[in-house]
Amino acid sequence: MELRHLRYFLAVAEARHFTRAAERLGIGQPPLSQQIRALENELGTPLFRRLPRGVELTEAGNSFFEDARHIVAAADAAVERAQRVARGDVGRLRIGMINSAPFHPFVPRTIREFGRRYPEIHLSLEENSTPVLAEAVLKEESDIAFVRPLLGETAELVSEALFDEDMLVALPLGHALAHFQSLSLWALAGEAFVLFPRIVGAGLYDEIISACRRNGFSPKVAQETSQVTSIVNLVAAGLGVSLVPASMQQIHSEGVTYRPIAGDAPRARMDLIHRRDDASAATANMIALARELEKG
């Protein structure tokens, strides 16, 4: 018994007529009659009682009609669900992000727009450091992640560069350098720095150190913390100065003021990473959306 046999049976049962059912199905009446007879032979019982003008269901036919209708409906629903998953309309997407990502408007905007376009995709979010998120994507514990540039190439991962963000000098409120409207990096040569450990974000860390060296000094790192919000709090406590992405200005700490960098300055790049072999339509849709919004 094949699914088409059930569809043929239902067409005849609903039309109560072989010729009209054949027209609806787009096949000839003799082949339809043959298929129904083959189905009745397989079941071992007549399903229809032939009348002068049409047919009517037998008692067995009435019972079979209800089950066949449910089976065909379930099969159609299964096909539709599979097609929707294949299009990325339903399913799940596990998103990782560094803890500074939500402060830049691009990231929440992208996630919000994805949720609007694909309301039946379940989104889960996780914040962590770049290397931890990269490992989670590699282990298929996350599907994509918004991260700072990775250190070196990883064959299994693809990095999509999204945008470069200005860096700002974060100063304790009342610091002598806060009197200037902008600062060259060399003005920070004698300052203690608050930074994140290199292992947390090697790409951005190296960008900061290289920019300082191009300006004639190596920064003296007095405090390290992996959380960007903690960096701002330590600067507010007067434990040093720092260089932070411009979006960090959204952290409204009373003890911190921000100044733009004049001249040669580091840039904070944001990437979207995913597995090279990820065939998920939901992942592909998120990547396409991020590209679209980045260009727009």
DRENDRENDREN-501321 format. One line per 8 residues: number of its first residue (from 1); for each residue x, y negated, z of N, C-alpha, C, O. Coordinates in steps of 0.2 Angstrom, whole numbers, m for minus. Last residue first. Example, Ala and Ser with C-alpha at 12.3 -4.5 7.8 and 13.67 -1.06 7.14 Angstrom:
2> 64/11/35/68/5/36/64/0/39/67/m6/40  66/28/39/62/22/39/66/16/39/71/17/42
END
This chain:
296> 118/m239/22/113/m244/22/114/m249/28/110/m254/28  128/m230/25/129/m234/19/124/m240/19/125/m245/16  124/m224/37/130/m227/37/131/m232/31/134/m237/31  112/m218/33/111/m224/37/118/m228/37/118/m234/38  117/m208/24/112/m213/22/112/m219/26/112/m225/24  125/m201/33/128/m204/27/123/m210/25/126/m215/23  115/m196/42/120/m201/45/124/m204/39/125/m210/39  107/m189/33/104/m195/36/109/m199/39/109/m205/38
288> 116/m178/30/113/m183/25/110/m189/27/111/m194/25  117/m173/43/123/m175/40/121/m180/34/124/m186/34  104/m168/45/107/m173/49/113/m177/46/114/m183/47  103/m159/35/98/m165/35/101/m170/39/101/m176/38  112/m149/39/113/m153/32/109/m159/32/111/m164/30  106/m145/50/112/m148/51/114/m152/44/116/m158/45  94/m139/45/94/m145/49/100/m148/50/100/m155/50  99/m129/37/96/m135/33/96/m141/38/96/m147/36
280> 114/m121/40/108/m123/42/106/m129/39/109/m134/38  126/m115/37/122/m116/31/115/m118/34/110/m118/30  142/m118/41/136/m119/44/131/m120/38/131/m125/35  156/m118/39/152/m112/36/144/m113/39/140/m108/38  161/m129/45/162/m128/38/157/m123/35/154/m124/29  153/m137/58/156/m131/55/156/m130/48/151/m132/45  155/m154/60/151/m148/60/155/m143/57/161/m144/54  156/m171/67/159/m165/65/154/m159/65/149/m159/68
272> 157/m188/63/152/m182/64/155/m176/62/157/m175/56  167/m201/71/166/m195/66/160/m191/68/158/m191/74  172/m217/73/167/m212/75/166/m207/70/165/m209/64  186/m226/78/182/m223/73/178/m218/76/180/m214/81  192/m241/83/189/m235/86/184/m232/81/179/m234/79  207/m249/80/200/m248/78/198/m241/81/202/m236/82  219/m261/87/217/m254/85/210/m254/83/206/m259/85  226/m275/78/222/m272/84/220/m265/82/219/m263/76
264> 235/m290/74/235/m282/74/231/m279/80/233/m280/85  224/m304/78/230/m301/75/229/m293/75/223/m290/74  216/m304/94/218/m308/88/224/m304/85/228/m301/89  202/m296/101/209/m295/100/211/m299/93/208/m298/88  189/m303/112/192/m300/105/199/m300/105/203/m304/108  186/m299/129/189/m304/124/191/m300/118/193/m294/118  175/m298/143/178/m295/137/181/m300/132/177/m306/132  175/m295/161/174/m299/155/178/m296/149/183/m293/150
256> 168/m288/176/172/m287/169/170/m292/164/164/m294/164  160/m287/187/167/m289/188/171/m288/181/177/m289/182  147/m284/183/148/m291/186/156/m293/186/158/m298/186  144/m275/169/147/m275/175/149/m282/177/152/m286/173  135/m269/158/135/m276/161/138/m275/168/134/m275/173  139/m262/144/140/m260/151/140/m267/155/146/m269/155  139/m267/132/133/m266/134/133/m264/142/128/m264/145  152/m267/128/150/m273/131/143/m273/134/140/m276/138
248> 155/m256/121/155/m256/128/153/m262/132/152/m262/138  156/m259/108/149/m257/110/149/m257/118/144/m257/121  170/m260/106/166/m266/107/159/m265/109/156/m269/113  180/m249/115/176/m251/109/171/m256/111/169/m257/116  194/m256/125/188/m252/124/184/m254/118/185/m259/115  208/m257/134/205/m258/127/200/m254/126/200/m247/127  210/m265/150/210/m259/146/208/m262/139/206/m268/138  219/m268/166/215/m270/160/214/m264/156/217/m259/157
240> 217/m264/184/221/m265/177/216/m268/172/210/m269/173  210/m265/195/215/m260/195/219/m260/188/224/m256/187  198/m272/198/205/m276/198/211/m271/197/216/m273/199  186/m267/197/189/m267/203/196/m270/204/199/m270/209  184/m268/183/180/m272/188/183/m273/195/183/m278/198  192/m257/179/194/m264/178/190/m269/182/194/m274/184  184/m247/185/191/m248/187/193/m255/185/197/m258/189  172/m249/177/172/m250/184/179/m251/187/179/m255/192
232> 178/m245/164/175/m252/165/175/m253/173/176/m259/175  181/m232/167/186/m237/165/184/m244/166/187/m248/169  168/m227/169/173/m227/174/178/m232/173/181/m235/177  163/m227/156/160/m231/161/164/m232/167/164/m237/170  171/m217/150/172/m224/148/169/m229/153/171/m234/155  180/m205/159/173/m208/157/174/m215/155/177/m219/159  192/m201/162/189/m198/156/183/m201/154/181/m201/148  205/m211/168/199/m208/169/196/m206/163/196/m210/158
224> 220/m217/175/217/m213/170/210/m211/172/210/m208/178  231/m231/179/225/m227/181/222/m223/174/222/m226/169  242/m237/173/242/m236/180/236/m232/183/237/m228/188  252/m237/160/246/m234/162/246/m233/169/249/m229/172  259/m249/151/260/m246/157/253/m244/160/249/m248/163  261/m248/133/257/m250/139/259/m246/145/260/m240/145  276/m254/126/272/m248/127/268/m249/134/271/m252/139  277/m267/113/278/m265/120/274/m258/121/270/m256/116
216> 276/m274/101/282/m274/104/282/m272/111/287/m273/115  265/m271/93/265/m278/95/271/m278/100/271/m283/104  267/m258/90/268/m262/84/268/m269/87/271/m274/83  263/m253/103/270/m253/101/272/m257/95/277/m260/94  249/m255/102/253/m259/107/260/m259/105/264/m264/106  246/m246/92/245/m254/91/249/m258/96/251/m263/94  249/m234/98/253/m236/92/252/m244/91/257/m247/89  240/m234/108/247/m234/110/251/m236/104/256/m240/104
208> 228/m233/100/229/m238/105/236/m239/107/239/m245/106  230/m221/93/228/m228/89/230/m233/94/233/m238/92  231/m212/103/236/m213/99/236/m220/95/241/m223/94  217/m212/108/223/m214/112/229/m216/108/232/m221/110  210/m208/96/209/m215/99/215/m217/103/217/m223/103  215/m194/96/215/m199/90/215/m206/92/219/m210/90  213/m188/109/220/m190/106/220/m195/101/225/m199/100  204/m189/121/203/m191/115/210/m193/111/211/m199/111
200> 209/m181/132/202/m182/131/200/m185/124/195/m183/121  223/m181/132/219/m174/130/212/m175/129/209/m171/126  226/m193/136/227/m192/129/223/m186/127/220/m185/122  214/m200/148/220/m196/146/220/m194/139/215/m194/136  210/m218/146/208/m211/147/214/m207/145/219/m209/142  216/m232/156/215/m228/150/212/m221/151/212/m219/157  221/m247/162/217/m241/163/215/m238/157/212/m241/153  237/m254/164/232/m252/160/228/m247/163/230/m243/167
192> 245/m269/169/244/m262/171/237/m260/167/232/m264/167  254/m281/159/248/m279/163/248/m271/164/251/m267/160  264/m286/150/265/m285/157/260/m283/162/260/m282/168  257/m286/138/263/m282/139/265/m281/146/267/m276/148  246/m293/133/245/m288/139/251/m284/140/251/m279/144  250/m301/123/249/m304/129/248/m300/135/248/m302/141  251/m292/112/257/m294/116/256/m297/122/260/m297/127  238/m293/107/240/m287/111/246/m289/115/247/m286/121
184> 230/m309/109/235/m304/105/237/m299/110/237/m300/116  214/m314/112/220/m312/115/224/m308/110/221/m303/107  202/m327/114/204/m321/111/211/m320/113/215/m324/115  200/m337/123/194/m335/119/196/m328/116/191/m324/115  207/m337/139/208/m338/132/202/m335/129/199/m330/131  204/m335/152/204/m341/150/204/m342/143/202/m347/140  208/m322/155/201/m323/154/200/m330/151/194/m331/149  221/m321/160/220/m321/153/213/m322/151/212/m323/145
176> 219/m321/174/222/m327/171/221/m327/163/220/m332/160  203/m315/179/210/m314/177/212/m320/173/208/m323/170  190/m316/182/194/m321/186/201/m320/184/206/m323/186  186/m299/180/183/m306/180/188/m311/185/190/m309/190  198/m290/172/194/m291/178/192/m298/178/195/m303/175  194/m286/154/198/m289/159/194/m290/166/188/m291/165  196/m278/139/192/m278/145/196/m281/151/202/m278/153  197/m282/123/201/m282/129/196/m282/135/192/m287/135
168> 190/m271/110/190/m277/114/195/m276/120/196/m271/122  189/m265/93/191/m264/100/191/m271/104/193/m276/101  177/m262/81/182/m266/84/183/m264/91/179/m261/95  175/m246/73/172/m251/78/178/m255/80/183/m252/82  170/m238/58/176/m240/62/173/m246/67/169/m250/64  160/m223/55/161/m231/55/167/m232/59/169/m228/63  161/m209/50/155/m213/50/156/m221/50/154/m224/45  168/m196/42/170/m202/45/164/m207/44/161/m207/39
160> 166/m180/46/163/m185/42/164/m191/45/162/m193/51  175/m165/46/174/m172/50/172/m177/45/175/m178/39  173/m148/48/173/m154/43/171/m160/47/167/m160/51  182/m134/54/178/m140/55/178/m145/49/183/m145/46  191/m124/51/184/m122/52/179/m128/53/173/m127/52  203/m130/51/200/m127/44/193/m126/45/189/m127/40  207/m145/57/205/m138/59/201/m136/53/196/m138/51  221/m156/58/215/m153/55/214/m147/58/218/m143/60
152> 224/m169/72/226/m163/67/220/m160/64/214/m162/66  213/m173/83/221/m173/83/222/m167/78/222/m161/80  199/m181/78/202/m175/81/210/m176/79/212/m179/75  191/m197/82/195/m193/77/199/m187/81/202/m188/86  177/m195/93/182/m199/90/187/m194/86/186/m188/86  160/m189/88/167/m188/92/171/m194/89/170/m197/84  146/m181/88/148/m187/87/154/m188/91/154/m188/97  143/m164/81/145/m169/87/147/m175/84/151/m175/79
144> 132/m150/78/136/m156/76/138/m160/82/136/m158/88  129/m138/86/129/m138/78/133/m144/75/136/m143/71  136/m129/99/133/m135/97/133/m134/89/137/m131/86  141/m116/99/137/m118/105/133/m125/104/128/m127/107  150/m111/90/143/m111/88/138/m112/94/132/m110/95  163/m114/93/160/m108/96/152/m107/94/149/m102/97  164/m126/86/168/m120/84/165/m114/86/164/m109/83  157/m134/95/155/m133/88/158/m127/85/155/m123/82
136> 165/m133/106/158/m131/107/155/m130/100/151/m125/99  177/m139/102/177/m132/104/170/m129/104/169/m123/102  172/m152/101/174/m148/95/175/m141/96/173/m137/92  169/m155/114/163/m154/109/166/m151/103/162/m147/100  182/m155/120/177/m150/122/171/m149/117/169/m144/116  188/m165/113/190/m158/112/185/m153/114/185/m148/111  179/m177/117/180/m174/110/183/m167/109/180/m163/106  169/m173/131/175/m176/128/175/m173/121/172/m168/119
128> 151/m175/131/157/m172/134/163/m176/130/162/m180/126  133/m172/132/139/m177/132/145/m174/135/145/m170/140  121/m166/122/126/m164/127/131/m170/126/134/m171/121  104/m163/117/109/m167/118/114/m165/123/112/m163/129  93/m155/106/96/m155/113/102/m159/112/106/m158/107  77/m155/97/84/m158/98/86/m157/105/83/m158/110  68/m146/86/69/m147/94/77/m149/94/81/m146/92  58/m152/73/65/m149/75/66/m151/82/66/m157/84
120> 47/m158/71/46/m151/73/53/m148/74/54/m142/75  49/m170/65/47/m170/72/46/m163/75/46/m162/81  59/m177/56/58/m170/57/56/m169/64/59/m166/69  58/m191/56/58/m187/50/56/m180/51/53/m177/47  60/m194/70/54/m196/66/53/m192/60/47/m191/58  73/m188/73/67/m186/76/60/m188/73/55/m184/73  80/m196/64/80/m189/63/74/m186/66/70/m182/63  79/m208/71/76/m208/64/76/m200/62/71/m198/59
112> 86/m205/83/79/m207/83/76/m206/76/70/m204/76  99/m203/78/95/m197/82/88/m199/82/83/m194/81  102/m215/73/102/m209/69/98/m204/72/94/m200/68  101/m223/85/97/m225/79/96/m219/74/91/m217/72  111/m218/93/104/m217/95/99/m219/89/94/m215/88  122/m222/83/121/m215/86/114/m214/88/110/m210/85  122/m236/81/121/m232/76/119/m225/78/115/m221/75  124/m244/93/117/m243/90/116/m238/85/111/m235/84
104> 134/m237/105/134/m240/99/127/m238/96/125/m233/96  132/m229/117/132/m237/117/132/m240/111/130/m246/110  132/m216/114/126/m219/115/126/m226/115/121/m230/114  147/m214/114/143/m214/108/136/m217/109/134/m221/104  154/m212/126/153/m219/123/149/m220/117/147/m225/115  154/m198/128/150/m202/132/150/m210/130/145/m213/133  152/m189/112/156/m192/117/152/m197/122/147/m200/119  140/m177/109/142/m184/108/147/m185/114/146/m183/120
96> 131/m164/100/135/m166/105/137/m173/104/137/m175/98  115/m156/97/120/m162/96/124/m163/102/122/m164/107  107/m144/90/111/m145/96/116/m150/94/121/m149/90  91/m141/83/98/m144/82/101/m147/88/98/m151/92  79/m130/77/83/m133/83/89/m136/80/92/m134/75  64/m129/68/70/m126/71/73/m130/77/69/m133/80  58/m136/53/57/m133/60/63/m130/62/67/m128/58  63/m141/41/57/m145/44/56/m142/51/53/m146/55
88> 73/m135/33/75/m139/39/69/m143/42/71/m148/46  70/m127/23/70/m134/22/72/m138/27/74/m144/27  69/m115/30/74/m116/25/75/m123/23/80/m125/21  58/m118/38/65/m117/42/70/m118/36/75/m121/38  49/m117/28/50/m124/32/56/m123/36/60/m129/36  50/m104/24/51/m110/19/52/m116/23/57/m120/21  45/m98/36/52/m96/33/54/m102/28/60/m104/28  32/m102/37/37/m104/42/44/m103/39/48/m107/41
80> 27/m97/25/27/m104/26/32/m106/31/36/m111/30  28/m83/27/31/m86/22/32/m94/23/37/m96/21  20/m82/39/27/m81/39/31/m84/34/36/m86/35  7/m86/33/10/m90/38/18/m89/39/22/m93/40  6/m75/24/6/m82/22/9/m86/27/13/m91/25  5/m65/34/10/m65/29/11/m71/26/17/m74/25  m7/m69/41/m1/m68/44/5/m68/40/10/m72/41  m16/m67/30/m15/m74/33/m9/m74/37/m5/m79/37
72> m15/m53/28/m13/m58/23/m12/m65/26/m7/m68/24  m20/m49/41/m13/m47/38/m11/m52/33/m5/m54/33  m33/m54/41/m28/m56/46/m21/m55/44/m16/m59/45  m39/m47/30/m39/m55/31/m33/m57/36/m30/m62/34  m38/m34/34/m34/m36/29/m33/m44/28/m28/m47/27  m47/m34/45/m39/m33/46/m35/m35/41/m30/m38/42  m59/m37/39/m56/m41/44/m49/m40/45/m45/m45/46  m60/m26/29/m60/m33/27/m57/m38/33/m52/m42/31
64> m61/m14/36/m55/m16/33/m54/m23/31/m48/m26/31  m74/m16/40/m69/m15/45/m62/m17/42/m58/m21/45  m80/m16/27/m81/m21/32/m76/m21/37/m73/m27/39  m77/m3/23/m74/m9/19/m75/m15/24/m70/m19/24  m84/5/31/m76/6/31/m74/m1/28/m69/m3/31  m96/2/26/m95/1/33/m87/1/34/m85/m3/38  m94/m6/10/m96/m1/14/m94/m2/22/m91/m7/23  m99/m21/2/m94/m17/6/m97/m12/10/m103/m12/12
56> m105/m21/m15/m105/m23/m7/m101/m19/m4/m99/m13/m6  m105/m28/m31/m103/m23/m26/m105/m26/m19/m106/m32/m18  m114/m31/m47/m109/m32/m42/m108/m26/m37/m109/m21/m39  m128/m26/m51/m125/m32/m52/m120/m34/m46/m121/m38/m42  m130/m12/m46/m131/m14/m53/m128/m21/m55/m125/m22/m61  m115/m8/m36/m122/m10/m37/m123/m12/m44/m119/m13/m48  m105/2/m27/m106/m1/m33/m114/m2/m34/m118/2/m33  m97/m1/m12/m103/2/m15/m105/m2/m21/m107/m7/m21
48> m80/0/m7/m86/m4/m10/m91/1/m12/m90/7/m14  m72/9/m1/m72/2/2/m78/m2/m1/m81/m7/3  m71/26/2/m73/20/m2/m74/14/2/m76/14/8  m56/34/8/m63/32/9/m65/26/4/m61/22/3  m42/35/8/m47/41/9/m54/40/10/m57/44/13  m33/26/6/m36/26/12/m40/32/13/m42/34/19  m29/29/m7/m24/30/m2/m27/30/5/m25/33/10  m41/27/m14/m38/34/m14/m33/35/m8/m33/40/m5
40> m42/14/m12/m47/18/m9/m45/25/m9/m46/29/m4  m32/10/m20/m32/8/m13/m37/13/m9/m35/15/m4  m36/14/m33/m30/17/m30/m29/16/m22/m27/20/m18  m47/6/m34/m48/14/m34/m42/17/m31/m42/21/m27  m41/m6/m35/m45/m5/m30/m46/3/m29/m47/5/m23  m33/m4/m47/m30/m6/m41/m34/m4/m35/m32/m2/m30  m44/m3/m56/m39/3/m55/m35/2/m49/m34/7/m45  m50/m15/m56/m54/m9/m54/m49/m3/m52/m50/0/m48
32> m39/m23/m62/m42/m24/m55/m45/m18/m52/m44/m16/m46  m39/m18/m75/m33/m16/m70/m35/m18/m63/m32/m14/m58  m52/m22/m79/m50/m15/m79/m44/m14/m74/m44/m9/m70  m51/m37/m79/m56/m33/m74/m54/m25/m74/m54/m23/m68  m35/m45/m78/m41/m41/m82/m45/m37/m77/m42/m35/m71  m31/m59/m68/m30/m53/m71/m36/m50/m75/m41/m53/m74  m34/m70/m60/m30/m71/m67/m28/m65/m70/m23/m65/m73  m42/m71/m49/m35/m68/m49/m31/m69/m55/m24/m69/m54
24> m54/m75/m55/m50/m79/m49/m43/m77/m49/m39/m81/m47  m56/m64/m63/m55/m71/m66/m52/m76/m61/m47/m79/m63  m58/m54/m54/m53/m54/m59/m51/m61/m62/m45/m62/m63  m70/m59/m48/m64/m58/m44/m58/m58/m48/m52/m61/m47  m79/m58/m58/m78/m64/m55/m71/m64/m51/m67/m69/m51  m78/m44/m60/m77/m48/m65/m75/m55/m63/m70/m58/m65  m83/m38/m47/m76/m37/m50/m74/m42/m55/m68/m44/m55  m90/m46/m33/m91/m45/m41/m84/m44/m43/m79/m48/m42
16> m89/m52/m21/m94/m47/m22/m95/m45/m29/m101/m43/m32  m80/m61/m18/m84/m63/m24/m90/m58/m25/m94/m60/m28  m74/m55/m7/m77/m62/m6/m81/m63/m12/m87/m67/m11  m70/m43/m12/m75/m43/m6/m78/m50/m5/m84/m50/m3  m61/m46/m22/m67/m43/m23/m72/m43/m18/m78/m45/m19  m51/m52/m13/m54/m56/m19/m61/m53/m21/m66/m56/m22  m47/m42/m5/m51/m48/m2/m54/m52/m7/m60/m54/m6  m41/m33/m14/m47/m31/m11/m51/m37/m8/m57/m37/m8
8> m30/m41/m18/m35/m39/m23/m42/m37/m20/m47/m39/m22  m24/m42/m6/m26/m48/m9/m31/m47/m15/m37/m50/m15  m20/m29/m4/m25/m32/0/m28/m38/m2/m33/m40/m1  m12/m27/m15/m18/m23/m15/m23/m26/m10/m29/m26/m11  m1/m36/m12/m5/m38/m17/m12/m33/m17/m17/m36/m19  5/m29/m2/2/m34/0/m3/m37/m6/m9/m39/m4  3/m11/m4/7/m17/m5/2/m23/m3/m4/m22/m3  4/6/0/0/0/0/4/m6/0/9/m7/4
END
